[in-house]
Amino acid sequence: MIESPTVDTDQHDEQSQRRRPAIVAVDDEPAVLAAVSRDLRRGFGERYRVMRANSGADGLDLLKQVRARGEQVALLVADQRMPGLSGTDYLVQARQLVPEAKRVLLTAYADTEAAIQAINEVDLDYYLLKPWDPPEEQLFPIVEDLLTTWENGAALDSGGVRVIGHRFSKESHDVRDFLARNRVPARFLDVEREAEARELLAVTGVTADRLPVALLEDGSILERPTTLELAERLRISAQPIGDHYDLVIVGGGPAGLAAAVYGASEGLRTVLVEREAPGGQAGQSSRIENYLGFPHGLSGSDLAHRATDQARRLGAELVTVQEAVALRVEGSGRFVELTGGGTLSANTVLVASGVSYRQLNAPGFAELTGAGVYYGAALTEARACADQHVVVIGGANSAGQAAVYFSGYAGRVTMLVRADSLAKSMSHYLIEQIDGLPNVEVRSRAQAVGAEGKDGHLRALRIRAADGTETVEQADACFVFIGAAPRTDWLDGVVARDERGFILAGPDVRDHGWPLSREPYALETSVPGVFVAGDVRMRSIKRVASAVGEGSMAVSLIHEYLASA
Ligand SMILES: Cc1cc2nc3c(=O)[nH]c(=O)nc-3n(C[C@H](O)[C@H](O)[C@H](O)COP(=O)(O)OP(=O)(O)OC[C@H]3O[C@@H](n4cnc5c(N)ncnc54)[C@H](O)[C@@H]3O)c2cc1C
């Protein structure tokens, strides 16, 4: 039986209750269901509507009703041990109905193993041991954290800027992606499918050849905006405020952000320059499962957003949508030149510019990039993939994560892997996850050799199988993960790099222009006082944790350098 939504204090205001996002609790034991609902209402009742059901099947019916009314579900809480559908089984099905909702499993100590299994099966966000007393310590902080993350995601989709464009246009994709990565709340309106989009165009007088158009909250209208224009109008881009810094960090991925946190907190005047949006590659990961201290994993955008807030709070300056284009060395001064003509002066520089996706060099791919072909996970596209056929190219962890993520939205996902199995390149936990997903097919020794479009959008891929035969197969979207390379040309002739552009450091620079009699520090480049951390370093381990470790280690070496200079 589904119990009616709990409306305690403000039953009279049914309309406002309706609009609040829902938290749905499911437990077959009436006493536990009553207790969890009571505590959730006490902690979150002002912002959320707490609804309950006493079986998994009733919980699913309730979710269908909520969805049918067009209302949002923020959080699902379910007991693991229930007759009929177990908590895990319920959450698997609930995920199909409300993929954005956060998921918490209630478990007894004896069920811990099942809960850990569920982390993979249902992409669980947390398992909570019963009893959760006192709720102020055991329940509220966890739920608050999950709801804040959910709210950030929901806000991004709902408010603020309205972007009107063609779903399958590269320019529209770039604008959406830029706003999402910079956490600007924005709503996308597809001119072909949404009447509201056409009405707004008629009102504003913008013609179809001027799309995409961004309607800002202050009433201004930007036709075919560049990211720089958007950044300036939305005040995303910041100009440096200092004349001189102890440390300039180039790149706002995990390595750069970690250095900003440690540098600023340890008293260095620190500025970080980022050309796109803080977070780097990690910011594009749908779920990082192996970062220490987050047993339930966390999304890359969540990690990026937490780290950015932390760096700012500790006093680091962040200068975004600005690219470092040259490094000058004058005596003990180090100068980083930026796009747009600005220059940052510093005692030390840390290059943490990571790597960028390699492009797939086959007919059709370049033309269709942004219009069905995407490099990286392009998480903003996920919802548009509902019921569609998504192809993921690549066999490493990033491709595996994308396949798992898109399987929650797409009708089916095909992975094209050049090697004869995933085992050589992908972590075991991801392979297991993929094996358990009925709508994901892995094709080994297969590669995409061409992309075909129709009306400016990807329509099909030409796929070469292990035996050399080629077939043309329908595909709605294709996400490419075929490795990455550093973009360090701006350091050419200044800092020693290997033939692929990775930066040499420590003992490796001794024979590559190291000018001093002292030994270089472990992360020091061939230019004293210029350090390197993360994926851009030659022979680095390509992991979030190692990038974070190197970023923090670089700061410690920078202290030594400054003390001896
Ligand atoms: C989809 C995906 C999933 C992943 N999942 C995992 C995972 O689960 N676990 C794990 O450990 N690792 C994972 N990785 C790898 C991990 O994200 C990287 O190892 C890590 O992000 C490297 O950090 P970084 O700071 O060195 O560089 P990056 O993350 O590459 O960041 C570099 C930043 O520098 C900026 N930049 C570059 N050049 C300039 C310039 N000239 N001026 C200004 N800014 C510049 C870039 O825009 C970028 O934001 C994943 C990678 C991808 C792509």
The ligand as an SDF file (V2000), in Angstrom:
LIG
                    3D

 53 58  0  0  0  0  0  0  0  0999 V2000
   36.2320   10.7800  -18.4910 C   0  0  0  0  0  0  0  0  0  0  0  0
   37.3990   10.5600  -17.5520 C   0  0  0  0  0  0  0  0  0  0  0  0
   37.2290    9.7770  -16.4250 C   0  0  0  0  0  0  0  0  0  0  0  0
   38.2940    9.6050  -15.5220 C   0  0  0  0  0  0  0  0  0  0  0  0
   38.0780    8.8420  -14.4080 N   0  0  0  0  0  0  0  0  0  0  0  0
   39.0530    8.7030  -13.5010 C   0  0  0  0  0  0  0  0  0  0  0  0
   38.8440    7.9490  -12.3110 C   0  0  0  0  0  0  0  0  0  0  0  0
   37.7530    7.4180  -12.0800 O   0  0  0  0  0  0  0  0  0  0  0  0
   39.8710    7.8630  -11.4250 N   0  0  0  0  0  0  0  0  0  0  0  0
   41.0600    8.4440  -11.6360 C   0  0  0  0  0  0  0  0  0  0  0  0
   41.9300    8.3700  -10.7660 O   0  0  0  0  0  0  0  0  0  0  0  0
   41.3150    9.1490  -12.7660 N   0  0  0  0  0  0  0  0  0  0  0  0
   40.3460    9.2940  -13.7000 C   0  0  0  0  0  0  0  0  0  0  0  0
   40.5850    9.9870  -14.8570 N   0  0  0  0  0  0  0  0  0  0  0  0
   41.9070   10.5780  -15.0610 C   0  0  0  0  0  0  0  0  0  0  0  0
   42.0190   11.8950  -14.2680 C   0  0  0  0  0  0  0  0  0  0  0  0
   40.8620   12.6840  -14.4880 O   0  0  0  0  0  0  0  0  0  0  0  0
   43.2730   12.6660  -14.6540 C   0  0  0  0  0  0  0  0  0  0  0  0
   44.3950   11.8670  -14.3760 O   0  0  0  0  0  0  0  0  0  0  0  0
   43.3750   13.9720  -13.8690 C   0  0  0  0  0  0  0  0  0  0  0  0
   42.2580   14.8090  -14.1170 O   0  0  0  0  0  0  0  0  0  0  0  0
   44.6700   14.7240  -14.2290 C   0  0  0  0  0  0  0  0  0  0  0  0
   44.6650   15.9340  -13.5510 O   0  0  0  0  0  0  0  0  0  0  0  0
   45.5400   17.1740  -14.0250 P   0  0  0  0  0  0  0  0  0  0  0  0
   45.2260   18.2740  -13.0660 O   0  0  0  0  0  0  0  0  0  0  0  0
   46.9410   16.7570  -14.1630 O   0  0  0  0  0  0  0  0  0  0  0  0
   45.0570   17.5520  -15.4850 O   0  0  0  0  0  0  0  0  0  0  0  0
   43.6420   17.8250  -16.1480 P   0  0  0  0  0  0  0  0  0  0  0  0
   42.5550   17.1740  -15.3780 O   0  0  0  0  0  0  0  0  0  0  0  0
   43.8120   17.4630  -17.5750 O   0  0  0  0  0  0  0  0  0  0  0  0
   43.4390   19.3930  -16.0120 O   0  0  0  0  0  0  0  0  0  0  0  0
   44.2380   20.2940  -16.7210 C   0  0  0  0  0  0  0  0  0  0  0  0
   43.5140   21.6350  -16.8170 C   0  0  0  0  0  0  0  0  0  0  0  0
   44.4070   22.5910  -17.3890 O   0  0  0  0  0  0  0  0  0  0  0  0
   43.6950   23.4300  -18.2860 C   0  0  0  0  0  0  0  0  0  0  0  0
   44.6660   23.9800  -19.2290 N   0  0  0  0  0  0  0  0  0  0  0  0
   45.3970   23.3000  -20.1490 C   0  0  0  0  0  0  0  0  0  0  0  0
   46.2240   24.1410  -20.7980 N   0  0  0  0  0  0  0  0  0  0  0  0
   46.0180   25.3730  -20.2820 C   0  0  0  0  0  0  0  0  0  0  0  0
   46.5710   26.6630  -20.5540 C   0  0  0  0  0  0  0  0  0  0  0  0
   47.5260   26.8270  -21.4870 N   0  0  0  0  0  0  0  0  0  0  0  0
   46.1130   27.7260  -19.8530 N   0  0  0  0  0  0  0  0  0  0  0  0
   45.1420   27.5650  -18.9010 C   0  0  0  0  0  0  0  0  0  0  0  0
   44.5880   26.3660  -18.6060 N   0  0  0  0  0  0  0  0  0  0  0  0
   45.0170   25.2880  -19.2830 C   0  0  0  0  0  0  0  0  0  0  0  0
   42.6880   22.4860  -18.9220 C   0  0  0  0  0  0  0  0  0  0  0  0
   41.5690   23.2130  -19.4460 O   0  0  0  0  0  0  0  0  0  0  0  0
   42.3000   21.6030  -17.7360 C   0  0  0  0  0  0  0  0  0  0  0  0
   41.1920   22.1240  -17.0320 O   0  0  0  0  0  0  0  0  0  0  0  0
   39.5540   10.1920  -15.7750 C   0  0  0  0  0  0  0  0  0  0  0  0
   39.7320   10.9520  -16.9400 C   0  0  0  0  0  0  0  0  0  0  0  0
   38.6800   11.1380  -17.8220 C   0  0  0  0  0  0  0  0  0  0  0  0
   38.8820   11.9610  -19.0570 C   0  0  0  0  0  0  0  0  0  0  0  0
  1  2  1  0
  2  3  1  0
  2 52  2  0
  3  4  2  0
  4  5  1  0
  4 50  1  0
  5  6  2  0
  6  7  1  0
  6 13  1  0
  7  8  2  0
  7  9  1  0
  9 10  1  0
 10 11  2  0
 10 12  1  0
 12 13  2  0
 13 14  1  0
 14 15  1  0
 14 50  1  0
 15 16  1  0
 16 17  1  0
 16 18  1  0
 18 19  1  0
 18 20  1  0
 20 21  1  0
 20 22  1  0
 22 23  1  0
 23 24  1  0
 24 25  2  0
 24 26  1  0
 24 27  1  0
 27 28  1  0
 28 29  2  0
 28 30  1  0
 28 31  1  0
 31 32  1  0
 32 33  1  0
 33 34  1  0
 33 48  1  0
 34 35  1  0
 35 36  1  0
 35 46  1  0
 36 37  1  0
 36 45  1  0
 37 38  2  0
 38 39  1  0
 39 40  1  0
 39 45  2  0
 40 41  1  0
 40 42  2  0
 42 43  1  0
 43 44  2  0
 44 45  1  0
 46 47  1  0
 46 48  1  0
 48 49  1  0
 50 51  2  0
 51 52  1  0
 52 53  1  0
M  END
$$$$
